[in-house]
Amino acid sequence: HISLPGHEVLLALRVANALLTISIDGKNEQLALPKQIQRNPLTGQFEHVDLVLVRKGEKVTVDVPLSLHDKERSGEVVILDTNSISLEVEATHIPSEIVVDAAALEIGQSLTAADLVLPEGAVLAVEPELLIVSVSAVAAAKAEAAEGEEAAEGEAEEAAE
């Protein structure tokens, strides 16, 4: 168990998959990745951080956030089906995000994990068929939402009887 300066740790952990350099008593510096963070439910302050020690060149599996570009299109709904993707990368080369470009997609088309442009050295740690982005028509999306609401209302009426 070690104690870390709270403010510096808070600033460092604002970034997903932050790579920390830890030196205990001024001795050997070690690299660490946060594995789990426990926060106080009332104040939101860190109470405990589990760290995993890593070495340069070592491969780690991390969840990297996805960022969707070109999501505003007339007559179409572009849906990001997952917010992050698991990748196996070197501990010192973890990308801050993966940009998903849906510009070439038309209604009815989709992107899977295999279609993502990954940084050099990164390997998918999920099934290549995992759905990332799908595009549908606005009218179809509204109709699906309306059908869902009607079904829920029908179930509520049946339950009330």
Steps between C-alpha positions, in 0.01 A plus 500: 500500500622846415354849533505724197450878482124538448495804272769370264330159477163666434651702215681199353196273511278741309647344187388148410774240547744746657852360527644601838867512597539406867816533705499377861751675727682635195605152388426325171225657297226260391220537249144425612154496346185555706298180516212602725404826670279524807341837575318635802130492398429837664806709420621324185858505630728203442513260792700222340674434171619156392805523277662244271876527456609480136829512311593682181421279204256285700162442333188581702129471427313826556165655408555798270219755451344534156431843347240521224542756223232593244204409723279795390338413168170602348242220487732246665576385851859394568515283811821425689420157645796485740693778672835321530694213347743256661845507343827326568776764479839581645464661842693808386298543178137498616288721272281761670213419262411323177329722243209336319421653162146424381508742203497225236213308658151513354164399644502133594879473516711448809860483623643214703810484717693351205429819300665733753828670414726407790830662596819318410564206733141484631307172473128446561424320827132451400318308230555662157122479436416728797262771374646850544283737290173459314308741277123503464236732356345756734146383420593138576659600829190700599272210400704257713480738797124541452450121478697458822287762676174341374613157618591639841161675529320179399690301762421764765128484414501118520676513836245751631207272408 
